[in-house]
Amino acid sequence: MPTYKISYVVPDKKHPGGIINLDYCPVRGETLEIGGVTYAIQEVIELMPPQGLFHYLHVTCETLEE
């Protein structure tokens, strides 16, 4: 099963962003819950080609609710 290493940022808040692992590939328009906060995915960019079962992505999010 692939692992998606996600670097994420939230430009609309003073949020430091972070890195999480997912077992699915996130897509634009989906929601993502991190630490009890729900985010809408605005952009997904592949950082580099997959390395074996690891995929490296960058995600830009918007806060939906806290």
N, C-alpha and C positions, 0 to 999 in steps of 0.2 A: 504494500500500500504506500503511495507517495506521501511525502510530508511537504507541506507548503510553509516555508519560512517567510513570514510577512513582516516587513518593516512598514509601520503606519505613522501618519501624521494627521493632526487635526488643526488646520490653519485658522479656524474660526474661534478658537479658545487658546488660552495660555496653557496648553497641554504639551507635555514633553514628548509625546509619541511613544513608540516602543517597538518591541519585536515580539511576535507571537507565532506559535505553530498551529497550523490547521491541517485537517485530513482531507480537505476539499479545496478546490480553487475558487476563491471569491470572485464575483463579477460585479460590474457596475450596476447600481440600483438595489442590490441586496442590502440587508441590514446585518450588523455585526455587533454582538454584545461583548464588551470588554470591561471587566471590573464593575459590573452593575450599571454601566452606561451603554445606551444603544446609539449606534452610529449608522449613517447611510453611506455606503461606499460610492464615492464620486469618480474615482479613477483607479485603474489597476495597470501597473507597468512591470514587465518582466525585467529584472535587474541583470540577469545573465542566463545563459542556457541551462537547462536542468543538469544536475550533477548526480547521475544515478537516480535514486528515488527522491532526491531533494530538489525542490523548485524554489527559486528566490524571487519574491515579488515585492513591489512597493505599492502601498495603498494610501490614497488620500481620502479622508472621511469628513463627514459633517455630523455634528452632534444633533441627535433627534430628541433625546430626553435624558435627564440625569436622575 
